[in-house]
Amino acid sequence: MNKDTRLKVTRILALIFVVGLTIFLYINRENVRQLGGLGYPGIFLVSLLANATLILPVPGVLFTSAMGAVFNPFWVAVAAGTGAAIGELSGYLAGFSGQGIIERTQWSDRFEQWMRKYGPVTILVLSFVPNPIFDVAGITAGILKMPLWQFLLFSWIGKVLKMLLFSYGGSFVLNLFPF
């Protein structure tokens, strides 16, 4: 098998994996939430799985807020942010694998130009802001072949900062309204 054929097979397998994982997690989203009972490793796993889906929302930040009210909010944010950053590899892999599949539009071209110009900063900002657009950022980073370490590092920083807000927010609400 030559190099081009291997690359195409790898891309197809990565895309099949990401789509299959997304469907599986969406179908089993209620069971995923039960992992929170495992403490910080459970928080990591729930966040990883919630962010491994493409487009279909699994509300990981709400879970992080709830866990911030139960556990140490700082460590909740680190566990959730780390899981979230690793989970975002699904979008990166989809972009890497789906170069020939993704439809070109004026909007996607503009987004791609922004990623080319401000790559790591774009990843950092979009991973910090709670939005579904980050899947598009991950896909675009994969298409542009942004170095994986760079994608993970800036995703991790943004996700941990976002999770800090949600976990401390959950802790604050619990202390404000003790049940």
N, C-alpha and C positions, 0 to 999 in steps of 0.2 A: 504494500500500500504506500503510495507516494505521500509527500508532505501535504499537498493540497487536499487530497482525499481524507487524510487523517484529520485535518483541521475542520473540514466540512462535517465529518462524522462526530467529532468532538462538539461542534456547535449544535448539531441536531440533538445529540444526547443531553447537552446542558439545557436546551430549550424544553425538551420533553420532561426532564427532571423538574425544572422550575414550574412548568404548567401543572404537572402532576402533584407537586408539593402544595401549590396554591389551592388546588381543588380539594386535596385531602385535608388541609388545615381549615379551610372554610367549612367543610362538612363537619369536622370534629371540633369546632371552636369552643363548644361548651366543655368538652373533656380537657382541652388545653388549659383552661382557667383553673382547673383543680390542681395543677402543678404548683400553684402558689403555696400550698401547704408544705412544700419541701424547703421553705426558707429562701435564702439567697440563691442557691442553685436553682430552685424552682422559679424564682423571679427572672433569673438569667434565661432559663428555658422558655418561659412564657413570652418574654420579650423577643427572644430569637425567633420563635415560631410566629409571633404576631407580625414581625417585620419581614419574614420570609415570603409572605404572600404578595402577589402582584395585584394591584388595583383593588381587590376585594378587601374591605376593611375588617381588621380584627383589632378591637380597641385596647391596645397595649398600654397607652398612657393612662387610661382610667384605672387599669389594674395597678400600675405603678403608684398612682395617687393613693389607692387603697392600701397598698403594702407600705407606703411611706408613713401611714398612720399607725401601722403595727410594728414595723421594724425600724432600725436606724435609717433615717432618710438618706444620709450620705451614701451608705453602702447599698441601699436599694437603688439609688441613682447609678452607682458604678456597675452593679450587676445588670440592671435593666439597660443602661446605655451600651454596655459591652455586648449584651445579647442582641440589642437592636442593630448595632453596627455590623455584627457578623451576619445577622439575618438579612441585611440589605444586599448581601452578596448575590441573592437571587436576582435582583434587578440588574446588577452588574453582569452576571452570567447570561441573563436574557439578552442584554445588549450585545455582549460578545458573540453569542450564538446566533442572534437574529438579524445580523446586518442586512441580509438580503430580504428579510421578511417585513421589517418595519416600514410603514408607508411614509413617504416624504411629503411633508406639508410645509406651508410657509411658516407656521408656528414652530414646527420641529426644527426647521432650518435656523430660525432665529435663536431658539434655545441652544442649538448646537454651537452657534457662533459665540454665544455667551459662555458656554462651557469651555470652548477653545481659548477664549480670552482670559477668563477668571476661574478656570477649572477648580482648584482646591478650595478657593473662597466660596464658590458656588455650592460646592458639596457641603462645606461648613455651615453656611447660612441656611440652606434648604433642609439640612438634617436637624437644625435647631428649631426651626419654625414648624409647628404641628400642621402638616398638610399632606395630602395624598400625592403631591407633585414629586416627592422625593423618589418615587419609583421611576419616574421619567428621568430624573437626574442620574440614577444608578444605571438605567438602560443606556443613556447617552454616554456616561463615563465608560461603559463597556464597549460601546461602538467606537469611541475615540481611543480606546486602548489606554486609558489613563492608568498609570502604574498602580497595581493592586494595593501596595502598601500605602500609597498616597490616598487612594479612595477610602481605605479602611481607617487610616489615621484621622482624616478630616471628618469622616462620618462619625467616628467614635467620639471625638471632641464635641461635635455638635449634639449628638444624641445624649451624652452624659450631661451636658449643660441643660438640655431640655428636660431630661429626667430629674435633674436636681430641682427644677422649678415644680414639677408635678409631685415629686415625693415630699418635698418640704411643704407644698400646698396641702397635700393630704394630711400631713402631720399637724399643720396649723389648724385645719378644719376640725380634726379630732380633739385637739386641745381647746379649741374655741367652743365646740359643742360636744362635750363628753356625754356618751350615752350610758 
